[in-house]
Amino acid sequence: MMWLKERILKWFQFLVLRFIKNGELPKHVALIMDGNRRYANRHNLTKAEGYSKAFDKMIEMIYLCRDLGIAEVTAYAFSINNFKRSKEEVDGLMDLARQKFKRLLEEKEKLKDGGICIRVIGNWSLIPEDLCKLFAEIMTVTRENNRIILNFAASYASKNEITHVIKDITQGVQDADILPEDINEGLITDCLYTYKSSNPDLLIRTSGITRLSDFLLWQISDTCIYFSEVLWPEFNLWNFLSAIFSYQKCHSSLQKNRKKSKPIVHNNRVSKFINKLHNKREITIENYVNKTY
């Protein structure tokens, strides 16, 4: 009878997914993947094993989002604040990232077939250089993949991101690339780490914690937010569909707010400055790819 139960469950899952797709789906989902250490404690696992389960769950969710037609996911993998944890835990997280990104590079053809483009956003100056090289390599080999984008936020904090934007804009004024009167919300938006992305439509945080923890504070001013009690490694299809249902309830008011906002249009001077800044970031990635250790 087990085969019959599984068949009924798959049939029910198919119907729910079909129903979900008839409604409006978010184009960009942001994830605060919380509860990994509690999951490890609950299941008598090491912290490293808990984080490994979390990474694997993130990849699983990327494929689910892709199959639903969601174009982009931004996952909060490692906060700058996490560097305050014990050296043993931080070193373990860095080693886990090395292991997982080496594996992703080995599976680059699978990522290509799946159409998964990976970007890593955050303050790379705080990350070991050999790991930055792995980040740069995976970004380079997946940049042409176009079915879904995964923004992997590592060594990230929103206040730190905005601080770097202020420094970049200040330098632009000092270099006479732009004028003080050129500074506006549109310029700031195009100087963020997420300049290639639209703002998230839906933000999900797991584990019952109801705060934003300095994640994408500029980008989520009109984003639907969904808090789940489930620990991230246990987050499943049905939990995700509950978040989608919640998004669909608030979709009309979200669209109304976004219709009021006008597309960003820069003058020629500002456009040149932004292109110069973005090109500098691309060169940094290329330099990491070409480094040897």
Disulfide bonds with the S-S distance in Angstrom:
Cys224-Cys250 1.86
